[in-house]
Amino acid sequence: MIDPLQMLSFANSELLELHDNKHATMVVGCLDFETRQLHYSVAGHLPKPVLMTPGHSQYLTGEGMPLGLTPEATFQRETIALPEAFMLVLISDGVLETIDEVDLIEREKTLLSRISGSLEKLGDLIRRLGLGDVTSTDLTDENLTHGAMRNRELSEPCPFR
């Protein structure tokens, strides 16, 4: 397995080699439960990943261009310490389109306020977002929980530090 920067650089090169003027956004990360850290990189993806802890939710930091725009694209590797209990929520931009706000900044604020609080299962997240029985591939989401927010032990070591 390679680190997030290598993965984004590789994906960027592959997209550019297609010569079809397509671009993509992506978040690549590696959870290291030995050191309780998340190593990740963002390539233009909005909304940014959300780190939820009991009583607090926040967007992760990180900047980067979408993939497939230029061979000179650069990305940053971010590292954050993980608390004992957390949920990492990754949401597609399709969810932002369902929020009736004037601009992107207000949509992101509304999204964060809707998903804040305790979440026990994916259905809770879907209900808070007001998505009902959404099945569109544009409204996919992934989440990962650890600690008290989910009673499951994840112990795969991160391949780099």
FIVO-290343 format. One record per residue: x, y, z of N, C-alpha, C in turn; residue number from 0. Coordinates in steps of 0.02 Angstrom, whole numbers, m for minus. Example, Ala and Ser with C-alpha at 12.3 -4.5 7.8 and 13.67 -1.06 7.14 Angstrom:
! residues 2
- n.px_n.py_n.pz_ca.px_ca.py_ca.pz_c.px_c.py_c.pz_pos
- 660_m284_390_615_m225_390_660_m165_390_0
- 642_m112_354_684_m53_357_645_2_394_1
END
This chain:
! residues 161
- n.px_n.py_n.pz_ca.px_ca.py_ca.pz_c.px_c.py_c.pz_pos
- 42_m59_0_0_0_0_44_62_0_0
- 23_114_m35_62_175_m40_28_231_0_1
- 65_284_11_36_338_52_m12_382_11_2
- m52_424_45_m102_464_10_m74_509_m45_3
- m15_538_m34_14_581_m86_32_542_m148_4
- 61_482_m139_78_440_m196_15_418_m233_5
- m37_401_m196_m99_379_m227_m130_434_m269_6
- m132_495_m242_m161_551_m280_m119_568_m341_7
- m53_567_m334_m9_581_m392_m19_528_m446_8
- m24_465_m426_m36_411_m474_m103_420_m509_9
- m156_433_m470_m223_441_m499_m224_502_m546_10
- m190_555_m528_m187_615_m570_m153_598_m637_11
- m97_563_m634_m62_543_m696_m105_499_m740_12
- m139_451_m710_m182_406_m748_m239_444_m783_13
- m270_489_m748_m324_529_m778_m298_572_m835_14
- m240_602_m826_m212_644_m879_m194_604_m941_15
- m172_542_m932_m153_499_m988_m214_479_m1031_16
- m274_485_m1004_m334_469_m1042_m349_521_m1096_17
- m323_582_m1088_m333_637_m1136_m407_648_m1153_18
- m450_644_m1103_m521_655_m1117_m551_713_m1077_19
- m507_755_m1050_m529_815_m1013_m576_800_m955_20
- m567_745_m923_m608_727_m864_m567_744_m802_21
- m603_760_m749_m569_771_m685_m610_736_m630_22
- m579_729_m573_m611_695_m517_m586_725_m452_23
- m627_719_m401_m606_738_m334_m598_675_m293_24
- m556_679_m242_m541_618_m204_m514_637_m135_25
- m527_593_m87_m495_596_m22_m463_528_m12_26
- m399_527_5_m364_464_18_m335_469_89_27
- m345_416_127_m320_417_195_m299_350_221_28
- m261_352_274_m237_291_307_m246_301_383_29
- m285_258_413_m295_261_485_m242_218_519_30
- m206_246_565_m155_210_603_m178_205_675_31
- m204_147_693_m231_138_760_m178_124_812_32
- m117_108_790_m62_101_838_m43_169_867_33
- m38_219_824_m19_286_847_m80_332_855_34
- m140_306_840_m202_344_844_m199_407_800_35
- m178_397_737_m173_452_690_m208_436_625_36
- m231_488_591_m257_483_524_m211_523_479_37
- m184_490_428_m143_523_377_m188_527_315_38
- m196_586_286_m242_592_229_m222_649_184_39
- m250_649_124_m240_703_75_m307_715_39_40
- m318_777_22_m380_798_m12_m363_824_m82_41
- m399_799_m132_m390_823_m201_m456_855_m224_42
- m468_916_m201_m526_954_m223_m594_929_m200_43
- m597_882_m156_m661_853_m136_m699_898_m88_44
- m762_909_m104_m809_946_m61_m873_905_m54_45
- m901_902_4_m875_931_65_m815_890_90_46
- m775_923_130_m718_889_160_m742_837_210_47
- m700_787_225_m720_737_275_m736_771_342_48
- m781_740_378_m802_765_444_m779_716_497_49
- m745_742_547_m725_703_605_m776_717_660_50
- m813_666_680_m863_673_733_m837_638_796_51
- m842_673_850_m826_645_916_m887_658_960_52
- m893_624_1015_m951_637_1058_m954_712_1076_53
- m1006_745_1053_m1016_815_1069_m984_865_1022_54
- m949_843_970_m915_891_925_m907_861_855_55
- m916_903_805_m904_884_735_m866_940_701_56
- m818_921_658_m780_972_622_m757_945_555_57
- m752_991_506_m722_973_442_m648_965_451_58
- m618_916_418_m546_909_418_m516_963_373_59
- m454_982_387_m420_1031_346_m388_996_286_60
- m359_1035_242_m324_1006_185_m347_1038_120_61
- m300_1048_76_m312_1079_11_m281_1036_m43_62
- m305_1043_m102_m276_1009_m160_m321_1017_m220_63
- m291_1018_m278_m329_1025_m340_m365_960_m357_64
- m420_964_m394_m450_902_m420_m399_866_m465_65
- m409_802_m472_m365_760_m513_m382_770_m587_66
- m331_765_m630_m342_766_m702_m340_834_m734_67
- m323_886_m697_m321_954_m725_m252_973_m752_68
- m200_955_m716_m132_975_m735_m81_926_m707_69
- m26_914_m744_26_870_m717_64_901_m659_70
- 58_966_m650_93_1000_m596_52_1002_m531_71
- m3_967_m528_m44_968_m467_m4_945_m407_72
- m14_980_m352_19_961_m290_m34_949_m237_73
- m17_906_m190_m62_887_m136_m25_890_m70_74
- m62_898_m16_m32_900_51_m52_838_89_75
- m5_811_127_m23_757_173_m37_790_241_76
- m95_776_267_m116_801_333_m112_743_382_77
- m98_758_444_m98_708_497_m133_737_557_78
- m181_700_583_m216_722_644_m216_666_695_79
- m216_685_758_m222_637_812_m296_618_818_80
- m308_555_829_m377_531_835_m395_521_909_81
- m455_542_927_m477_531_996_m496_458_1007_82
- m512_441_1068_m531_372_1085_m593_349_1047_83
- m642_392_1042_m704_376_1006_m715_427_951_84
- m729_403_891_m740_449_836_m779_416_780_85
- m805_457_735_m834_434_673_m807_479_618_86
- m783_450_565_m758_487_508_m811_481_453_87
- m838_537_430_m892_537_381_m867_568_316_88
- m874_531_261_m857_554_195_m921_557_154_89
- m935_615_125_m998_625_91_m985_654_21_90
- m1023_631_m28_m1014_658_m96_m1044_728_m102_91
- m1023_763_m154_m1048_831_m164_m1123_832_m181_92
- m1151_776_m200_m1222_772_m213_m1264_791_m153_93
- m1239_778_m94_m1276_796_m33_m1280_872_m27_94
- m1227_907_m44_m1228_981_m41_m1283_1009_m87_95
- m1295_975_m142_m1346_999_m189_m1417_992_m162_96
- m1426_951_m110_m1493_942_m81_m1507_995_m28_97
- m1458_1035_m10_m1466_1086_42_m1483_1153_9_98
- m1540_1180_30_m1566_1241_m1_m1537_1303_33_99
- m1476_1319_16_m1442_1380_41_m1415_1418_m19_100
- m1400_1481_m9_m1379_1526_m62_m1310_1508_m91_101
- m1261_1493_m47_m1194_1481_m72_m1162_1420_m38_102
- m1104_1402_m64_m1069_1342_m40_m1052_1347_35_103
- m1029_1404_57_m1010_1412_128_m1070_1398_173_104
- m1128_1425_156_m1188_1414_196_m1211_1341_192_105
- m1204_1310_134_m1222_1239_128_m1177_1196_172_106
- m1112_1211_173_m1066_1173_215_m1082_1182_289_107
- m1099_1243_310_m1119_1256_380_m1181_1216_398_108
- m1231_1217_353_m1293_1181_365_m1280_1106_369_109
- m1239_1080_323_m1222_1009_324_m1191_989_391_110
- m1142_1027_414_m1109_1011_477_m1158_1013_535_111
- m1202_1062_536_m1250_1065_592_m1300_1007_589_112
- m1318_984_529_m1365_928_523_m1335_862_547_113
- m1270_852_535_m1242_787_553_m1211_787_622_114
- m1208_844_655_m1179_847_723_m1223_809_772_115
- m1191_782_823_m1226_744_874_m1210_670_870_116
- m1242_631_910_m1229_560_913_m1260_524_854_117
- m1221_480_823_m1245_438_768_m1228_366_784_118
- m1277_324_785_m1265_253_799_m1261_212_735_119
- m1295_234_683_m1295_195_621_m1306_242_561_120
- m1293_216_502_m1297_255_441_m1366_285_431_121
- m1418_249_450_m1486_275_442_m1496_340_479_122
- m1463_348_537_m1468_411_575_m1441_469_533_123
- m1386_457_499_m1356_509_457_m1402_527_399_124
- m1429_477_366_m1474_489_309_m1536_528_331_125
- m1564_511_390_m1622_547_415_m1605_620_430_126
- m1548_632_462_m1528_701_478_m1516_743_417_127
- m1494_712_364_m1483_749_302_m1547_760_263_128
- m1602_727_285_m1666_735_252_m1667_701_184_129
- m1630_646_176_m1625_613_112_m1678_559_101_130
- m1714_539_153_m1766_488_146_m1737_423_120_131
- m1768_396_67_m1746_332_39_m1704_343_m24_132
- m1653_385_m19_m1611_400_m76_m1571_339_m97_133
- m1571_325_m162_m1531_270_m188_m1484_292_m243_134
- m1483_356_m260_m1440_382_m313_m1367_369_m299_135
- m1329_350_m350_m1257_339_m340_m1222_405_m325_136
- m1253_461_m341_m1222_525_m326_m1227_542_m252_137
- m1270_508_m215_m1279_522_m144_m1252_464_m102_138
- m1195_438_m122_m1164_385_m82_m1126_416_m25_139
- m1116_377_27_m1076_401_83_m1041_341_115_140
- m987_356_147_m948_306_184_m937_334_253_141
- m936_290_301_m917_314_367_m879_260_403_142
- m838_281_449_m798_235_488_m802_258_560_143
- m818_212_604_m822_230_674_m773_188_714_144
- m754_214_771_m707_178_814_m720_198_886_145
- m705_154_931_m712_169_1002_m783_165_1025_146
- m801_210_1071_m867_207_1102_m923_220_1052_147
- m908_252_996_m960_264_947_m975_200_907_148
- m933_150_914_m946_85_883_m903_34_919_149
- m932_m21_939_m895_m72_976_m864_m122_928_150
- m814_m100_892_m778_m143_845_m706_m122_847_151
- m662_m170_850_m591_m156_854_m560_m157_785_152
- m528_m103_766_m491_m98_703_m417_m96_720_153
- m379_m141_692_m309_m144_713_m259_m150_656_154
- m280_m139_594_m232_m141_539_m181_m84_547_155
- m117_m99_548_m68_m46_554_m62_m6_489_156
- m47_57_496_m36_100_438_32_81_408_157
- 38_75_342_101_52_312_157_103_310_158
- 144_164_329_197_215_330_185_261_389_159
- 236_298_407_230_347_462_274_405_447_160
END
